[in-house]
């Protein structure tokens, strides 16, 4: 894979490192930006890099929660452009999708997009001139406890939370925190073992570990892994509305605990193709002359 200027720029933005260092890292990994970040962390003690924000899809997320907070659904519906994501016809279709998911209590996109909904989708595609897709849907329906949620004002981030007790306001506050901070897991012990092992490998390879006795390395690793897990776990994080208290203590004070959270962000995990307009124009000019 060619190492382009835009790829170097993205790595610089995500790591804060110099251009030449980023370019060298990308050359060594043949343009694999995630592997380059991992190698840079090992070589320089770089902290976790920012997540990539290049996405292939625009659109919105939407949710609906039962009046008694017994269950809720969240959906993501995509369009090709942000302009269409604000279109009234598109938003009406999104509302139809979330209402259907709520009524049917489904987390299956294939079941949700039946023949009738597919006809509506295709009609909207014909009207708007962009591809429209229902990407995902999640249902949270605990046997006990409550469900709450939060949708950010831009309709690009939505979170459903499940608590063992508490009220709608508490569940919404926790959901708002998840939307803002984006924790990886609820509790430190929920972190997948492979991610913990990967972090250990990165810590061991950092410059300040070199030449130290194994027992010292292990002792330092314990502290750093503990810090990593604390920063990535919801209940250990300082609550965004009151940093003096952790999220865990906040819900504990209400006689509750966090069971789970589901966070949707529009387009996450899908890379967006970046168009080179100069090259496109040049190609069109060349074609017109041939």
CORBELMO-V343924 format. One record per backbone hydrogen bond with DSSP energy under -0.5 kcal/mol. NH is the residue of the N-H (numbers start at 1). CO is the residue of the C=O. If there is no record, write none. Layout:
nh: {NH | NH}
co: {CO | CO}
//
This chain:
nh: {4 | 8 | 9 | 10 | 11 | 12 | 13 | 14 | 15 | 16 | 22 | 23 | 24 | 25 | 26 | 27 | 28 | 29 | 30 | 31 | 32 | 33 | 36 | 37 | 38 | 39 | 40 | 41 | 42 | 43 | 44 | 45 | 46 | 50 | 55 | 56 | 58 | 60 | 61 | 62 | 64 | 66 | 69 | 72 | 73 | 74 | 75 | 76 | 77 | 78 | 79 | 85 | 86 | 86 | 87 | 91 | 92 | 93 | 94 | 95 | 96 | 97 | 98 | 99 | 100 | 101 | 102 | 103 | 104 | 105 | 106 | 109 | 112 | 113 | 114 | 118 | 119 | 120 | 121 | 122 | 123 | 124 | 125 | 126 | 127 | 128 | 129 | 133 | 135 | 135 | 136 | 138 | 140 | 141 | 146 | 147 | 148 | 150 | 152 | 155 | 158 | 159 | 160 | 161 | 162 | 163 | 164 | 171 | 172 | 173 | 174 | 175 | 176 | 177 | 178 | 179 | 180 | 181 | 182 | 184 | 185 | 190 | 191 | 195 | 196 | 197 | 198 | 199 | 200 | 201 | 202 | 203 | 204 | 205 | 206 | 209 | 210 | 212 | 216 | 217 | 218 | 219 | 220 | 221 | 222 | 223 | 224 | 225 | 226 | 227 | 228 | 229 | 230 | 231 | 232 | 233 | 234 | 235 | 236 | 237 | 237 | 239 | 239 | 242 | 245 | 247 | 247 | 248 | 250 | 251 | 252 | 253 | 254 | 254 | 255 | 256 | 259 | 259 | 260 | 262 | 264 | 264 | 266 | 268 | 270 | 271 | 275 | 277 | 280 | 281 | 282 | 283 | 284 | 285 | 286 | 287 | 288 | 289 | 290}
co: {2 | 4 | 5 | 6 | 7 | 8 | 9 | 10 | 11 | 12 | 18 | 19 | 20 | 21 | 22 | 23 | 24 | 25 | 27 | 26 | 29 | 31 | 32 | 33 | 34 | 35 | 36 | 37 | 38 | 39 | 40 | 41 | 40 | 14 | 53 | 270 | 79 | 77 | 155 | 75 | 73 | 71 | 66 | 140 | 64 | 138 | 62 | 136 | 60 | 133 | 58 | 81 | 82 | 83 | 84 | 87 | 88 | 89 | 90 | 91 | 92 | 93 | 94 | 95 | 96 | 97 | 98 | 99 | 100 | 101 | 101 | 107 | 108 | 109 | 112 | 114 | 115 | 116 | 117 | 118 | 119 | 120 | 121 | 122 | 123 | 124 | 125 | 78 | 76 | 133 | 76 | 74 | 72 | 139 | 163 | 69 | 161 | 159 | 157 | 152 | 264 | 150 | 262 | 148 | 260 | 146 | 257 | 167 | 168 | 169 | 170 | 171 | 172 | 173 | 174 | 175 | 176 | 177 | 178 | 232 | 232 | 187 | 188 | 192 | 192 | 193 | 194 | 195 | 196 | 197 | 198 | 199 | 200 | 201 | 203 | 206 | 207 | 209 | 213 | 213 | 214 | 215 | 216 | 217 | 218 | 219 | 220 | 221 | 222 | 223 | 224 | 225 | 226 | 227 | 228 | 229 | 185 | 186 | 233 | 233 | 234 | 242 | 245 | 239 | 242 | 234 | 237 | 235 | 246 | 247 | 248 | 249 | 250 | 251 | 252 | 251 | 162 | 257 | 162 | 160 | 158 | 262 | 156 | 265 | 267 | 269 | 273 | 275 | 276 | 277 | 278 | 279 | 280 | 281 | 282 | 283 | 284 | 285 | 286}
//
